[in-house]
Amino acid sequence: SLLMFCSFATAESPAEPVDHAGQLPFARASETVKAEVTVKTYVDGDTVHFNVDEQIMETGVLKARFLAINTPECTGKIEEYGKKAAAFTREKLTGATSIIIESNDEKLNADSTGGRYLLWIWYKTAENEDYRCLNLEILQEGLAIANSTANNRYGSICTNALTQARTYGKNLYSGEKDPDF
């Protein structure tokens, strides 16, 4: 008997990876808190300290914890893919011509430590480009695990990006040891 094997794309598994971060438009007119910022300090893949207007934070510094993601650690305790996630965040924001932080709703929300704020990070690298959501890019690159991913304003697209990273075996989901670990 003759067996034939066919491969075809389905809605769950497209033939080519989707750029989810490129498909999510920045909603400038939404009710969320937004501010254009600059980087003060890179901490790791999902934590950055930003210089902000003193009307937002009296100290002029806002400690941001990225919403929907948890990247491996690279400060103190070092975990596999932690350095790669931190380098990815630094590379994207270092090349940015503009960075905007966005809350998940109409107010700034502190994380469980009380010292950091849960935010979406948007950036663009040229004036004529659209903003890209860094949180979503980190998920689609497989450099983070989900952290309340479905329970936020961009939940469904975050879940899709994470599913795609798993499907394509990106970084944390490759089943391989971190070559830089």
Disulfide bonds with the S-S distance in Angstrom:
none
